[in-house]
């Protein structure tokens, strides 16, 4: 039992609280930035120190929280969430840095919410108690509600309200489902428990599992989002400030799909098997639907938005292929997608500044000529997004497709169309912004030093992972296999 | 002739002492109120009232004894932990009301002595009601609590809506009381008993009557209807928005949190003690009532611009959530309802205190416009309101989340999983109006879509004090203090709810017949 994870978890929030109450606004934002860097440093040490040989949880924290409800303060890291924690830590640094050098109204509130969001997301990834997971999962919405509504553009209040109602509708149903799972799996005379490890040992009836899984899936699909539940996407993506959007799309969307691997598969294997076919269909639909819509959008943000739906479709497909390779691909793809989306949105911000605020493909173009560094970085990110061989995304998508093709050949084949479509819409975006005729309002200049420092390290991480994907695969292998085996153990076919 | 057969009942004065503190206090306060000196009216009377409530609180802790069930005064009252726990809520609500009323117009117009005496009288009624263990004390308690409230609603003598609220509450409250009384009479007729325990055994025994007995069934239904009036459970809630809006806001606060707790105290006693053996029969009916209440309350709150009306509708919805704890008829259900009542008190007090503060300082009264951009102007008011709204909506890290978690837990454990899902769906709908309040405070002036203004609030010229832009345009410190304290408690209990659970577990010991 260690205290390390608690330190990482509450570092941003503590810094923000101290800063908000004691420091003037300019000093406070530096303190928040320092905290995000601190989290990153801690996570890097954890990556180095991580014992990839043991499949179990490491750095476990386990304390009583609300004994009456059987809720424990239980945190832990294994191969499954190690890299998602790393993704969170990596993503928050540039987004905070980006914000530090730009003027905001009410800066204290802004940075407080940014820090609270980091704590909530880290908590959701670390939680090993179902109720604790639900707490952090819902808590994430509060800072994002304020960030979008307070500092967004356009019809921001409407957008943020829609976003919160959509996602909270899902997650409150998940709350009911989580309580039901805890109560119904309690053996006669036993003490109620929400610990995921304990829930994995206990079992509930197949019929119960089925509807509980469905409610969980609803929450996770809205959050991701996947095809029929993505109604909040266009307005939210249009209104959200870019650094916040980078976090929303890059990191937040992973919490849901991560929940499938962490909670649904181990605790309700029969329920997950029951809906496998349906969820695969949803995933494949999302891939096609997202890709096609991404191709037809004019606003650059929305291209990325719909491409995210497609990418999360891939991830979900990998998880529900119930195959070691597919699930591994899903985990690495979660990290990859986050790593490419964050610089993508920051680059969109850079581009918009050079086009007098326009994010419309029709008005952009010809930027590469005078901005070689920007163009080069953007190109690397673009190629990674469309899963060029040599990029980490290629590894992820190939693993997912291998996993799917083995058992679900037809779905795998249909899904591979998504890979081709990704090339189409991403290259379209790159051409329309960087090449072609110079847009009417475009005033091209290269990245200034600050933006370079913000964006380049992220691109560096993408390249590094592309060169050496084993770094992730090796460490996550055991944990992922473990989850998948639990899910397929009792399947009648195998 | 001999009177030897008549024994004076043995009175346990210790157990009775909290009640004596408030009843005695009300007499002292009334007498003190006769002195017209300014210092007495402004300071001494509220202080005496507070002292009486604090004394009651101290005695209550002294009497607190988990597991005690034997009634006192020939079975009239049972001072068990259920009664004492809820009494603590009434006392907190009373203290809050004193602070909020400290500079209220209502006190000046009605006279401090009268105002605070009525308040103490109403609290005494609640103490009786929470401890009532037979039908007679139940009715005495409910009348003692209601009659002072009818008057208190109308204490802003120069405001039409206040008088209207008083009258409306009187008429509808009387209908409710009459219905309740009729129901109680029929229950007595069917069972021949007034004592809850005796009623329970009359229904439970093999040769006794079943719940399907038409007389008993009618009686229970009428009694439930009467209680539903008091607890503003739909479809008997129609008075709630009007009365909440019209009454002086400190009194609205008191009604919203204390009256609701008192009504639920008796819901719990009647259904989960006297009638618990036939839970299978009345459970579905009450569950249907809870569902209706959740739907109507949440939908009704959406088009409201007036904060007080919005909170009134929200209190209807919240009553529906709490009814779920009664429906299941288990110890867990009782504990969940009591815990939610405590949580509900905290978050509503925070919200209402902000309304009080803004009403006094802003020309918009309790309209949503009065809190526009409050985040920038007065963060010490905006944060409590924000926390209250998040908590009412059930966001984690607030006490409201814990309360809802417990209620859902109780529903699922009591085989009413669907009711848990109804609670959750209701919470989703409630986001529409709770989040609007937050958006108005934090997200800019003209960004939020508001429902159209029905009629412009007319402000009558008030000769006695009232709003003046120069003198009064600030929140009074005691009101801000209440808001901040309640909001802090909401957060703290959201993070560390174990004290609440300990109290709830003690309260659960008081109804022995439950499992």
HADDOCK unambig.tbl for C-alpha pairs under 7 A between the chains (distance, minus, plus):
assign (segid A and resid 66 and name CA) (segid B and resid 497 and name CA) 6.98 0.50 0.50
assign (segid A and resid 66 and name CA) (segid B and resid 498 and name CA) 6.11 0.50 0.50
assign (segid A and resid 68 and name CA) (segid B and resid 501 and name CA) 6.72 0.50 0.50
assign (segid A and resid 135 and name CA) (segid B and resid 396 and name CA) 5.31 0.50 0.50
assign (segid A and resid 138 and name CA) (segid B and resid 395 and name CA) 6.67 0.50 0.50
assign (segid A and resid 138 and name CA) (segid B and resid 396 and name CA) 6.43 0.50 0.50
assign (segid A and resid 139 and name CA) (segid B and resid 395 and name CA) 6.70 0.50 0.50
assign (segid A and resid 139 and name CA) (segid B and resid 396 and name CA) 5.74 0.50 0.50
assign (segid A and resid 149 and name CA) (segid B and resid 443 and name CA) 5.98 0.50 0.50
assign (segid A and resid 150 and name CA) (segid B and resid 442 and name CA) 6.83 0.50 0.50
assign (segid A and resid 150 and name CA) (segid B and resid 443 and name CA) 5.04 0.50 0.50
assign (segid A and resid 157 and name CA) (segid B and resid 439 and name CA) 6.92 0.50 0.50
assign (segid A and resid 157 and name CA) (segid B and resid 447 and name CA) 6.37 0.50 0.50
assign (segid A and resid 157 and name CA) (segid B and resid 448 and name CA) 6.19 0.50 0.50
assign (segid A and resid 165 and name CA) (segid B and resid 428 and name CA) 6.59 0.50 0.50
assign (segid A and resid 165 and name CA) (segid B and resid 431 and name CA) 6.64 0.50 0.50
assign (segid A and resid 168 and name CA) (segid B and resid 428 and name CA) 6.81 0.50 0.50
assign (segid A and resid 169 and name CA) (segid B and resid 428 and name CA) 5.47 0.50 0.50
assign (segid A and resid 172 and name CA) (segid B and resid 424 and name CA) 5.83 0.50 0.50
assign (segid A and resid 173 and name CA) (segid B and resid 421 and name CA) 6.92 0.50 0.50
assign (segid A and resid 173 and name CA) (segid B and resid 424 and name CA) 6.29 0.50 0.50
assign (segid A and resid 176 and name CA) (segid B and resid 408 and name CA) 6.65 0.50 0.50
assign (segid A and resid 176 and name CA) (segid B and resid 420 and name CA) 6.49 0.50 0.50
assign (segid A and resid 176 and name CA) (segid B and resid 421 and name CA) 6.18 0.50 0.50
assign (segid A and resid 176 and name CA) (segid B and resid 424 and name CA) 6.93 0.50 0.50
assign (segid A and resid 179 and name CA) (segid B and resid 408 and name CA) 6.95 0.50 0.50
assign (segid A and resid 179 and name CA) (segid B and resid 409 and name CA) 5.92 0.50 0.50
assign (segid A and resid 180 and name CA) (segid B and resid 412 and name CA) 6.02 0.50 0.50
assign (segid A and resid 183 and name CA) (segid B and resid 412 and name CA) 6.94 0.50 0.50
assign (segid A and resid 183 and name CA) (segid B and resid 413 and name CA) 6.32 0.50 0.50
